[in-house]
Amino acid sequence: MQLTFPSAPGSKHPVAVVTGVSRRQGIGAAITRQLAGAGVAVLATGWRPFDATVDTGLDEDAPEQLMNEIAAAGGTAAWLEVDLNDSAASGPLFDEAERMLGPVSVLVNNAAYSVNDGWRSVTPELLDAHHRINVRATTLLTVEFARRWPGGEGGRVINLTSGQFKGPMLGEIAYASSKGAVDAMTITMAAELAPQGITVNTVGPGPTDTGWMSDAIKSALLPKHPLGRLGAPDDIARLIVFLASEQAGWITGQIVHTEGGFLRQ
């Protein structure tokens, strides 16, 4: 099946905003590659200061390399550094997307904040840090997208969640609670935005090998994947690209887990 993608009314081509695009091995980069390869112009965003603090480290020239890779393949993409901790970031981000590429028809809320905790180490600051990115930024970007959507079918919002409703996520209290809020927001926002012609869905990737897994973690996780391999970023991106397409126009308010049958017991 050849996928086609909606454009904003009055636009000559589909345009997507994808947040959380910082590392070439990441899910955000895979989404950006696949959307651009399917003919969607993509504004990818990231925030290097956060990337420098996580275990996988800063992939210093990843955005530039990714943009060059997409251009060499004939696609259209641009990258913008955006601090989603800023509650006023949504408007300028969409202004820049429209200036660079045109009106946006697809929003992928992929950016996430994730730091391990546990009940002994949860603090107000840790909770706030997770909720600012995972809940507040996701909600505000979705609202800004909806405000700018002129009406009519074709608007697409895809969020990313985790496995908090499929089993406990030990040591991830702040993260799991924030992603649970994303699931709840998705269901309500889908009903609110349906009359505007916008679908809202959420994808749960499950354990995905984006470079953070040690050999020990891979060995522990592999037997829990009945399909015989770990999840890869492209596996997640394929579902997101489908949900962004015109062919997914009847799907909204869904939380879809694409994790290869991952066994949690």
Secondary structure as GFF3:
##gff-version 3
##sequence-region A 1 265
A	DSSP	beta_strand	15	18	.	.	.	ID=ss1
A	DSSP	alpha_helix	27	37	.	.	.	ID=ss2
A	DSSP	beta_strand	41	46	.	.	.	ID=ss3
A	DSSP	alpha_helix	48	51	.	.	.	ID=ss4
A	DSSP	alpha_helix	62	72	.	.	.	ID=ss5
A	DSSP	beta_strand	77	81	.	.	.	ID=ss6
A	DSSP	alpha_helix	90	100	.	.	.	ID=ss7
A	DSSP	beta_strand	106	109	.	.	.	ID=ss8
A	DSSP	alpha_helix	124	131	.	.	.	ID=ss9
A	DSSP	pi_helix	132	137	.	.	.	ID=ss10
A	DSSP	alpha_helix	138	148	.	.	.	ID=ss11
A	DSSP	beta_strand	155	160	.	.	.	ID=ss12
A	DSSP	alpha_helix	173	193	.	.	.	ID=ss13
A	DSSP	three_ten_helix	194	196	.	.	.	ID=ss14
A	DSSP	beta_strand	198	204	.	.	.	ID=ss15
A	DSSP	alpha_helix	215	221	.	.	.	ID=ss16
A	DSSP	three_ten_helix	222	224	.	.	.	ID=ss17
A	DSSP	alpha_helix	233	244	.	.	.	ID=ss18
A	DSSP	three_ten_helix	246	248	.	.	.	ID=ss19
A	DSSP	beta_strand	255	257	.	.	.	ID=ss20
###
